[in-house]
Amino acid sequence: MSTTFSSREFNQDTGRAKKAAADGPVFITDRGRPAHVLLSIEEYQKLTSDRSDNLPTAEASGQSHKKNVLELLAMPGLEDIDDDFEFPEMKGDWGLKAPDFS
């Protein structure tokens, strides 16, 4: 079972969120969109150990590197994304004014 808290609810009652995490993941939203997930340490360890047990270790390929949490949580295929991407220049007034600090 999962539970959802807004950022405000989470900040006001972290104890309730921690209790809810014992029953399943707690999604914390920011402006109505999921932003964070709170898990019990047992669930976190289960996720990371299950994942690392199923992944080939670098040791099997002759290296002595075991994947860390950051590598385990990385998005697969991310290395294939073009890193030379440039955002297009935004032209126009957009109704913005420079602040007057005088």
N, C-alpha and C positions, 0 to 999 in steps of 0.2 A: 504494500500500500504506500502511495506517495502522498505527500502533503505540500501545499504551496503557501509561502509567506511573502508578503510584500517586504521590501527593504525596511520600511518603517515598522511593520509588525515584528520583524526579526530583531531590529535594534531595541524595541521596547520589551520584548519577552524572549530572550535567548534561551532561557530555561525550558520553555514550552517547545521551542524548536529542537533542542537537544533531546527532549523526551520523544518527540515525534520521529527523530532520526533513528531511534531504536526500533521503530516499526517499518522503516523504509526510507528512501531518499527524501530529503526536504528541498524543494525547489524554491529559491529566493529570487523574486522578480524585481526588476528595476524598470519603472514606468510601464508595468504590465507585461514585460518580456522577461523570460527566464534569463538570469544572469549568473547564478551560482547554484551549486548543489552541496548540501550538507549530508555527509554520510557518517555512520558510526565507524569507529576504527576497525571493527571486525569486518564490515562490508568493504571498506577500502582495502584492507589487507587481502580479502578474498578476491577482489577485482584485480589487484596488482599481481598476486601470486598466481592466480589462474592464468592471467595473460602472459606472465613471464614464463610459466611452465610450458605453455603451448608455442611460444616463439622460439625459433632456433637461436641458440646463443652464439656469440662470436667464437666461443671456445671450439665449437664443432667445426668452424671454418678455419681453425688454426690460429685464431686470435684469442687474447685473454680479456676481452671486453664483454661485460654483462650489461644488458640494457638497463638504464635508470628510468625513474618514473617519467621524466620529461620525454624520453624517447618512446616509452610505452603509450603515453597519451598523445603523441604527435599524430597529426592527420596523415594517413597513408597517401602517397602520391604528391605530397607537398613539394618535394624536391623537383617535380616536373613542371612546376609553375614558373613562367617566365619572370625572372627577377629584374629584367630591364624595363618593366612596365612603368609608364609615366602617365599620371592623371592628366586629362586634357585641361588646358588653360580655361578658366571660367571668365568669360567676357561679359560686360554689361555693368549696369549701375547697382543692381540688386537692392537699392534703397538704403545702403549702408553709408554711414557718415563717420569720418575720423573723429575721435574724441577730442574735446577741447580741454586741455589740462592747465589752462591759464588761470 
